[in-house]
């Protein structure tokens, strides 16, 4: 495959992964803090590498935040969402290494669950802080956001536990 075709292939794949993440985000938007965007963005990093994964994360959240049927997010929150998912996508590039942590599926799943909670933690801290700064009330926003963040940590931990390694094995096996 030529370099130009390989670049075109990666761009098309990034577009498809962003589209999938946005579509899944809209599909589950009625369920507070239960989402598949983070998983898709993380997996995109494992497929496309650090820069490609970060790009998918940023583009996904810009589209999701601006085109959201519930209304666009506050600008600083939109920027923090894009940055937070950019980090998730970049960290997805570590997934192939994480799969080698153990030959036991349960151990790998536990590692991915921990990663899912960790990337969700950075995302929620960043977005809740941005919201608090935007409304001029950081501590109350962070305190109220904690309840929603706990739901987000548990749901993403479970989603990563059950799906991350499975998606990586599909990727690895064609």
RAWOCOR-V422241 format. One record per backbone hydrogen bond with DSSP energy under -0.5 kcal/mol. NH is the residue of the N-H (numbers start at 1). CO is the residue of the C=O. Records with the same first field share a line. If there is no record, write none. Layout:
NH: CO, CO
This chain:
6: 2
7: 3
8: 4
9: 5
10: 6
11: 7
12: 8
13: 9
14: 10
15: 11
16: 12
17: 13
18: 14
19: 15
20: 16
21: 17
22: 18
23: 19
24: 20
25: 21
26: 22
27: 23
28: 24
29: 26
31: 28
32: 30
34: 31
35: 33
40: 36
41: 37
42: 38
43: 39
44: 40
45: 41
46: 42
47: 43
48: 44
49: 45
52: 48
53: 49
54: 50
55: 51
56: 52
57: 53
58: 54
59: 55
60: 56
61: 57
62: 58
63: 59
64: 60
65: 61
66: 62
67: 63
71: 68
73: 65
77: 74
78: 74
79: 75
80: 76
81: 77
82: 78
83: 79
84: 80
85: 81
86: 82
87: 83
88: 84
89: 85
90: 86
91: 87
92: 88
93: 90
94: 91
95: 92
97: 94
98: 94
99: 95
100: 96, 97
101: 98
102: 99
108: 104
109: 105
110: 106
111: 107
112: 108
113: 109
114: 110
115: 111
116: 112
117: 113
118: 114
119: 115
120: 116
121: 117
122: 118
123: 119
124: 120
125: 121
126: 122
127: 123
128: 124
129: 125
130: 126
131: 127
132: 128
133: 129
134: 130
135: 131
136: 132
137: 132
141: 137
142: 138
143: 139
144: 140
145: 141
146: 142, 143
147: 143, 144
148: 144
149: 145
150: 146
151: 147
152: 148
153: 149
154: 150
155: 151
156: 152
157: 153
158: 154
159: 155
160: 156
161: 157
162: 158
163: 159
164: 159, 160
165: 160
167: 163
168: 164
169: 165
170: 166
171: 167
172: 168
173: 169
174: 171
